[in-house]
């Protein structure tokens, strides 16, 4: 059965680079290859068709997703909610959207219900009391909005067990886990084309909760070891200042926003160890892509991170305390012990094979088909 599917989010790859938009772009490609007609709706410059069976539908021009303080823009969330009021939902059999940025969920759920269209909400994170650390005194309002919107939609899925369990408690029903995939062979090909770069690599948005400053402090404890940082974001200026203060200007390369995923995968392939120090991860696209490229992953433990579901400590990588000294010690050990690094890298390569997009698209398709009869 061929479906007409709308994947709706506030930004679209490659105009914006982040985990959700990467997922939507690759999922659309994989679903299109399975014979479905997929529309990527979001803020974009113009209508286009990047793949057979896939079109990009602009709901407005791209805006600034983050404020100067590194927080998600409330204004952009409201703009997406308003854009939804103009959407023609009659064109689609099923609509899927992310829980982020929340404000769009009530109008979208209402319009889907009136149009008789199933709405599937994919939850990447559920913060609860973590809102207090993110926003301070205003957190109860946002936590209440999150809790209210968790009940919306015909069905909900999640990219991790951590988030699925939290959302299940609110909805009063089991929320299935549907993993995010990767274009395995494309990543491996890009990694093989790579030259040689710094031994350590981080890729992702530069936000305070990613704790790249912690990684810089760890690198400063390692004699002569370099780090490649791929990505951009509101925390970049502060991080460049920290790198300068720590005397790392010659050892840390800020590549900024790279044009395509392939460019990112080549940079990852130039390195030997992927490092993800983040305090909050709903999934972990960068670590998964790094494993596909044959890199072990070193990450910092956190109660708000689902990374331990993806990277098993001592098997595909190493988990460490969120402390510069502890992180530096783990990195030094793996850089010194080539046999251990190679063992973890080989395990990582094999583990990544379970996440190829073809298999993930089949599972997602089954979710959509079930939503049609709920």
Buried (B, 14 or more C-beta within 10 A) or exposed (E): EEBBBBBBBBBBBBEBBBBBBBBBBBBBBBBBBBEBBBBBBBBBEEEEEBBEBBBBBBBBEBEEBBEEEBBBBEEBBEBBBEBBEEBEBEEBBBBBBBBBBBBBBBBBBBBBBEBEBBBBBBBBBBBBEBBBEBBEEEBEEBBEBBBEBBBBBBBBBBBBEBBBBBBBBBBEEEBBBBBBBBBBEBBBBBBEEBEEBBBBBBBBBBBBBBBBBBBBBBBBBBEEBBBBBBBBBBBBEBBBEBBEEBEBEEBBBBBEBBEEBBBBBBBBBBBBBBBBBBBBBBBBBBBBBBBBBBBBBBBBBBEBBBBBBBBBEEEBBBBBEBEBEBBBBBBBEBBEEEEBBBBBBEBBBEBBEEBBBEBBBEBBBEBBBBBEEE
